[in-house]
Amino acid sequence: MKWNHRVVDLSAENNGEPMLGFREVSYSDDGTPDGYGEPFMISETMDGLRELIERLQKALAEPVVKFGDDT
């Protein structure tokens, strides 16, 4: 399974009020986003946290992922 960190539009989970969040997004075989994980910001090491920050910076360069009601 392929995944990366992305900014996800979470407005549907917030009664339609605007809300964005960093999430781990998984992808189907054809490359379309098909789900996302819970919020996170932990690591076992400082190097792990540095890697996380690098991935989050990359996520800011990508379009916001918006899932439909059927996801």
GROMACS elastic network, one bead per residue, 0.5 to 0.9 nm:
[ bonds ]
;  ai    aj funct       b0    kb
    1    26     6  0.70247   500
    1    27     6  0.69546   500
    1    28     6  0.75111   500
    1    29     6  0.79309   500
    2    25     6  0.85264   500
    2    26     6  0.58372   500
    2    27     6  0.56367   500
    2    28     6  0.76656   500
    2    29     6  0.82322   500
    2    31     6  0.84371   500
    3    24     6  0.65033   500
    3    25     6  0.53811   500
    3    27     6  0.60352   500
    3    33     6  0.87168   500
    3    36     6  0.88856   500
    4    23     6  0.82911   500
    4    24     6  0.55547   500
    4    25     6  0.56106   500
    4    26     6  0.68592   500
    4    27     6  0.87212   500
    4    55     6  0.77446   500
    4    59     6  0.80693   500
    5    22     6  0.65518   500
    5    23     6  0.55760   500
    5    25     6  0.59322   500
    5    26     6  0.88448   500
    5    52     6  0.88022   500
    5    55     6  0.63118   500
    5    56     6  0.62212   500
    5    58     6  0.79658   500
    5    59     6  0.56902   500
    6    21     6  0.81533   500
    6    22     6  0.56517   500
    6    23     6  0.57200   500
    6    24     6  0.64331   500
    6    25     6  0.63096   500
    6    55     6  0.86382   500
    6    56     6  0.72484   500
    6    58     6  0.81352   500
    6    60     6  0.72180   500
    6    62     6  0.71473   500
    6    63     6  0.81787   500
    6    64     6  0.70262   500
    6    65     6  0.69946   500
    7    20     6  0.64642   500
    7    21     6  0.54312   500
    7    23     6  0.63862   500
    7    24     6  0.87968   500
    7    25     6  0.88311   500
    7    56     6  0.84484   500
    7    59     6  0.61365   500
    7    60     6  0.67228   500
    7    62     6  0.78211   500
    7    63     6  0.76123   500
    7    64     6  0.51672   500
    7    65     6  0.62576   500
    7    66     6  0.89592   500
    8    19     6  0.85795   500
    8    20     6  0.56077   500
    8    21     6  0.54193   500
    8    22     6  0.62406   500
    8    23     6  0.65355   500
    8    25     6  0.83329   500
    8    36     6  0.84223   500
    8    64     6  0.55237   500
    8    66     6  0.60164   500
    8    67     6  0.81011   500
    9    12     6  0.78439   500
    9    18     6  0.78011   500
    9    19     6  0.62335   500
    9    21     6  0.68137   500
    9    64     6  0.64642   500
    9    65     6  0.60853   500
    9    66     6  0.51527   500
    9    67     6  0.76018   500
   10    13     6  0.54433   500
   10    14     6  0.65844   500
   10    16     6  0.84829   500
   10    17     6  0.86804   500
   10    18     6  0.73158   500
   10    19     6  0.51942   500
   10    20     6  0.53835   500
   10    21     6  0.68210   500
   10    66     6  0.76952   500
   10    67     6  0.85866   500
   11    15     6  0.66053   500
   11    17     6  0.52931   500
   11    20     6  0.71447   500
   12    15     6  0.57680   500
   12    16     6  0.50004   500
   12    17     6  0.75324   500
   12    18     6  0.84189   500
   12    19     6  0.85667   500
   12    69     6  0.81622   500
   13    16     6  0.70905   500
   13    17     6  0.84832   500
   13    19     6  0.84319   500
   14    17     6  0.54556   500
   14    18     6  0.72367   500
   14    19     6  0.68351   500
   15    18     6  0.86902   500
   16    19     6  0.84967   500
   20    64     6  0.84228   500
   21    39     6  0.76731   500
   22    39     6  0.69076   500
   22    40     6  0.80644   500
   22    56     6  0.72982   500
   22    59     6  0.78729   500
   23    36     6  0.61391   500
   23    37     6  0.58718   500
   23    38     6  0.65344   500
   23    39     6  0.58482   500
   23    40     6  0.73338   500
   24    35     6  0.84812   500
   24    36     6  0.54493   500
   24    37     6  0.52848   500
   24    38     6  0.75802   500
   24    39     6  0.80602   500
   24    40     6  0.84835   500
   25    33     6  0.65379   500
   25    34     6  0.74817   500
   25    35     6  0.57948   500
   25    37     6  0.65796   500
   25    65     6  0.86691   500
   26    32     6  0.84733   500
   26    33     6  0.58099   500
   26    34     6  0.58540   500
   26    35     6  0.53825   500
   26    36     6  0.59337   500
   26    37     6  0.81998   500
   27    30     6  0.76746   500
   27    31     6  0.54092   500
   27    32     6  0.53360   500
   27    34     6  0.51994   500
   27    35     6  0.70995   500
   27    36     6  0.89872   500
   28    31     6  0.53607   500
   28    32     6  0.55516   500
   28    33     6  0.63738   500
   28    34     6  0.59369   500
   28    35     6  0.89079   500
   29    32     6  0.75609   500
   31    34     6  0.87740   500
   33    36     6  0.81586   500
   33    65     6  0.77559   500
   33    66     6  0.89957   500
   33    67     6  0.79586   500
   34    67     6  0.80170   500
   34    71     6  0.68138   500
   35    67     6  0.80251   500
   35    71     6  0.67156   500
   37    40     6  0.84829   500
   41    49     6  0.79417   500
   41    52     6  0.79545   500
   42    45     6  0.88609   500
   42    48     6  0.84366   500
   42    49     6  0.70539   500
   42    52     6  0.86894   500
   43    46     6  0.73143   500
   43    47     6  0.84448   500
   43    48     6  0.54830   500
   43    49     6  0.56638   500
   43    52     6  0.82638   500
   44    47     6  0.85416   500
   44    48     6  0.66104   500
   44    49     6  0.80218   500
   45    48     6  0.50454   500
   45    49     6  0.65034   500
   45    50     6  0.87896   500
   46    49     6  0.50390   500
   46    50     6  0.62684   500
   46    51     6  0.86913   500
   47    51     6  0.62304   500
   47    52     6  0.85907   500
   48    51     6  0.51005   500
   48    52     6  0.62053   500
   48    53     6  0.87276   500
   49    53     6  0.62416   500
   49    54     6  0.86759   500
   50    53     6  0.51275   500
   50    54     6  0.63351   500
   50    55     6  0.87702   500
   51    54     6  0.50617   500
   51    55     6  0.62967   500
   51    56     6  0.86568   500
   52    55     6  0.51080   500
   52    56     6  0.61624   500
   52    57     6  0.86381   500
   53    56     6  0.50030   500
   53    57     6  0.61678   500
   53    58     6  0.86717   500
   54    57     6  0.51424   500
   54    58     6  0.64138   500
   54    59     6  0.87573   500
   55    58     6  0.50785   500
   55    59     6  0.62677   500
   55    60     6  0.89119   500
   56    60     6  0.64847   500
   57    60     6  0.52757   500
   57    61     6  0.69961   500
   58    61     6  0.53518   500
   58    62     6  0.70209   500
   59    62     6  0.53579   500
   59    63     6  0.81468   500
   59    64     6  0.86006   500
   60    63     6  0.76914   500
   60    64     6  0.82815   500
   62    65     6  0.86419   500
   67    70     6  0.78753   500
   67    71     6  0.61097   500
   68    71     6  0.56884   500
